[in-house]
Amino acid sequence: MSHESPQAAAAVWLPFSQLATDVDQHTLGWLFDEGSLTRRLTHLSHDHFSVTPLYEGWQALRADECLALGIAVGAEGWVREVYLRGHGQPWVFARSVASRVALERGGLDLETLGSRSLGELLFCDQAFIRHPIEVCTYPTAWLPTEMACAGLWGRRSRFARNGLDLLVAEVFLPTLWQAAKEETR
């Protein structure tokens, strides 16, 4: 988890329609792919995919997360931060959040996921509806210290099921772009 104040950073989350056109097609293909990122990473890694939990627990959610979830700024929620790995390398930093109120009434126990992929759970449950993907240059202050690097692309989308909203953000690390480039050779 980042050790800098999460509220000090800011991000401008944009839908595809508002994104500047200077982003290359390969990057856009990853950012706006509406399929399961877990499945795509599993394929790219030739089944050498794993999830490493970094942090799981209750905390005040960031202002941008509260806004996206339609809850009061500063509301408490469950936060799960993980690395999605290919061949043991961290390829994606993922942060998933949900408000305490929504989890208590929504019947999803995020505390028991461990090293399983939340994305796989969301894509296997047909009741979840995925809202449009938004992207940004992810604030360095929000990244784990060992991966803090400026200019990384992040994306997020809200998944909803019967009053339960989960916000899933995924940040594409340089090691992923290298692996994807090698795959296309």
Stockholm file with secondary structure:
# STOCKHOLM 1.0

chainA/1-185         MSHESPQAAAAVWLPFSQLATDVDQHTLGWLFDEGSLTRRLTHLSHDHFSVTPLYEGWQALRADECLALGIAVGAEGWVREVYLRGHGQPWVFARSVASRVALERGGLDLETLGSRSLGELLFCDQAFIRHPIEVCTYPTAWLPTEMACAGLWGRRSRFARNGLDLLVAEVFLPTLWQAAKEETR
#=GR chainA/1-185 SS CCCSCTTTCCCCCEEGGGSCTTSCHHHHHHHTCCSCHHHHHHHHTTTCEEEEEEEEEEEECCHHHHHHHTCCTTCEEEEEEEEEEETTEEEEEEEEEEEHHHHHHHTCCGGGCTTSCHHHHHHHCTTCEECCCEEEECCGGGSCGGGCCTTCEEEEEEEEETTEEEEEEEEECHHHHHHHHHHHC
#=GC SS_cons         CCCSCTTTCCCCCEEGGGSCTTSCHHHHHHHTCCSCHHHHHHHHTTTCEEEEEEEEEEEECCHHHHHHHTCCTTCEEEEEEEEEEETTEEEEEEEEEEEHHHHHHHTCCGGGCTTSCHHHHHHHCTTCEECCCEEEECCGGGSCGGGCCTTCEEEEEEEEETTEEEEEEEEECHHHHHHHHHHHC
//
